[in-house]
Amino acid sequence: MAHNDNDDDLPLTWPFRAAGTLLLFSMAWFCLGFASEDFGNHLSAFWDVFWGLIIASAALIVGGAAFNVYRERARHA
């Protein structure tokens, strides 16, 4: 693949990488919450943080896809 100095026509990938990172954090938080329950401790706002991370990652995926579609259509217009 030839290297092109003008990468304006490539899709943005950072929203999807950020969403993947948030999903990893949500899974770690989920496991940490149930592991702490085994020791008798309770994480404050356990479900709120978990679902907040899931929703934020979904928003990044949808927003990144919509923005990439918009850029692609604008580039072809």
C-alpha positions in Angstrom: 0.0 0.0 0.0 1.4 3.3 -1.0 1.9 6.0 1.7 -0.1 9.1 1.1 0.6 12.3 3.0 -3.0 13.4 2.7 -5.0 11.1 4.9 -8.2 13.2 4.8 -10.1 10.5 3.0 -9.4 7.8 5.6 -12.1 7.2 8.3 -11.5 8.3 11.8 -10.7 5.4 14.1 -10.2 7.1 17.5 -13.9 6.9 18.5 -13.9 3.1 18.1 -10.6 2.7 19.9 -11.9 4.8 22.8 -15.1 2.8 22.8 -13.1 -0.4 23.0 -11.1 1.0 25.9 -14.3 2.0 27.7 -15.7 -1.5 27.2 -12.5 -3.0 28.7 -12.8 -0.7 31.7 -16.5 -1.6 32.1 -15.7 -5.3 32.1 -12.9 -4.8 34.6 -15.3 -2.8 36.8 -17.9 -5.5 36.5 -15.4 -8.2 37.6 -14.0 -6.0 40.4 -17.5 -5.4 41.7 -18.3 -9.0 42.0 -14.9 -9.9 43.4 -15.3 -7.2 46.1 -18.7 -8.7 47.0 -17.0 -12.0 47.7 -14.9 -10.2 50.3 -17.9 -8.4 51.8 -17.2 -5.0 50.4 -19.5 -2.9 48.3 -18.4 -0.6 45.5 -20.4 2.6 45.5 -22.5 3.2 42.4 -21.4 -0.1 41.0 -24.2 -0.5 38.4 -24.3 3.2 37.6 -20.6 3.2 36.7 -20.9 0.0 34.7 -23.9 1.1 32.7 -22.5 4.6 32.2 -19.3 3.1 30.6 -21.4 0.8 28.4 -23.6 3.7 27.3 -20.6 6.0 26.7 -19.0 3.3 24.5 -22.2 2.8 22.5 -22.5 6.6 22.0 -18.9 6.7 20.7 -19.5 3.9 18.3 -22.7 5.4 16.9 -21.2 8.9 16.8 -18.0 7.8 15.2 -19.9 5.8 12.5 -22.3 8.7 11.8 -19.4 11.1 11.5 -17.5 8.8 9.2 -20.6 8.4 7.0 -21.0 12.2 6.9 -17.4 12.7 5.9 -17.6 10.1 3.2 -20.7 11.6 1.7 -19.2 15.1 1.9 -16.1 13.8 0.2 -18.0 12.3 -2.7 -20.3 15.3 -3.1 
